[in-house]
Amino acid sequence: MLPALGGLDALVFTAGVGENCAPLRREVCRGLVFLGLRIDERKNESLQQEGDISAPESTVSVLVIKTQEEWQIALECLRLGIRER
């Protein structure tokens, strides 16, 4: 898929495992070093909330972002005109 996209600007980890599993993030990123993607191991291991875990030399941003499914559902309901009764 990367050739069709023309590269990768950012890799975003989200949801339960992506937000909370530093070893998983490390292993996924190891497989993408050929893209110039690098993480800061200290940031990855110590991250408490959301944040950028990219190493300074990384050509790709690596972000951890909290999932907000309820917020997205509320926005879609608002867009569709669905109101609480």
C-alpha positions as CSV (number, residue, x, y, z in Angstrom):
1,M,0.0,0.0,0.0
2,L,2.9,2.4,0.7
3,P,3.8,2.7,-3.0
4,A,0.2,3.6,-3.9
5,L,0.3,6.2,-1.1
6,G,3.6,7.6,-2.2
7,G,5.2,7.0,1.2
8,L,4.3,7.5,4.8
9,D,3.9,10.8,6.6
10,A,2.8,9.4,9.9
11,L,2.2,6.2,11.8
12,V,-0.5,6.5,14.4
13,F,-1.0,4.0,17.2
14,T,-4.5,4.1,18.8
15,A,-7.0,2.0,20.7
16,G,-6.2,-0.2,23.7
17,V,-3.2,-2.1,22.4
18,G,-1.7,0.8,20.4
19,E,-2.1,3.2,23.3
20,N,-0.9,0.9,26.0
21,C,1.6,-1.6,24.6
22,A,5.1,-0.1,24.2
23,P,6.6,-3.5,23.1
24,L,4.1,-3.8,20.3
25,R,4.8,-0.3,19.1
26,R,8.6,-1.0,19.2
27,E,8.2,-4.2,17.1
28,V,6.0,-2.6,14.5
29,C,8.4,0.3,14.1
30,R,11.4,-2.1,13.8
31,G,9.7,-3.4,10.7
32,L,9.5,0.0,9.1
33,V,13.0,1.3,9.6
34,F,13.5,1.0,5.8
35,L,11.2,4.1,5.5
36,G,13.4,6.1,7.8
37,L,11.0,5.6,10.7
38,R,12.7,5.7,14.1
39,I,11.2,5.9,17.6
40,D,12.7,7.3,20.7
41,E,12.8,4.2,23.0
42,R,12.7,6.3,26.2
43,K,9.6,8.2,25.0
44,N,8.0,5.0,23.9
45,E,8.5,3.2,27.2
46,S,7.6,6.2,29.4
47,L,4.6,7.5,27.5
48,Q,1.6,8.0,29.9
49,Q,-1.0,9.6,27.6
50,E,-0.8,10.7,24.0
51,G,2.3,11.9,22.3
52,D,4.9,11.9,19.6
53,I,7.3,9.0,20.1
54,S,9.4,9.7,17.0
55,A,13.2,10.0,17.3
56,P,14.6,13.4,16.2
57,E,16.1,11.7,13.1
58,S,12.9,10.0,12.0
59,T,11.5,10.9,8.6
60,V,8.1,9.7,9.6
61,S,6.1,11.0,12.6
62,V,5.1,8.3,15.1
63,L,2.2,9.3,17.2
64,V,0.1,7.7,20.0
65,I,-3.4,9.1,20.1
66,K,-6.2,8.2,22.4
67,T,-9.2,6.7,20.7
68,Q,-12.4,8.7,21.2
69,E,-15.1,6.5,19.6
70,E,-17.9,8.0,21.6
71,W,-17.0,11.5,20.4
72,Q,-17.0,10.3,16.8
73,I,-20.4,8.6,17.2
74,A,-21.9,11.8,18.6
75,L,-20.5,13.8,15.7
76,E,-22.0,11.4,13.2
77,C,-25.4,11.4,15.0
78,L,-25.3,15.2,14.9
79,R,-24.4,15.2,11.2
80,L,-27.3,12.8,10.5
81,G,-29.7,14.9,12.6
82,I,-30.3,12.2,15.2
83,R,-31.4,13.7,18.5
84,E,-31.9,12.1,21.9
85,R,-35.6,11.7,22.6
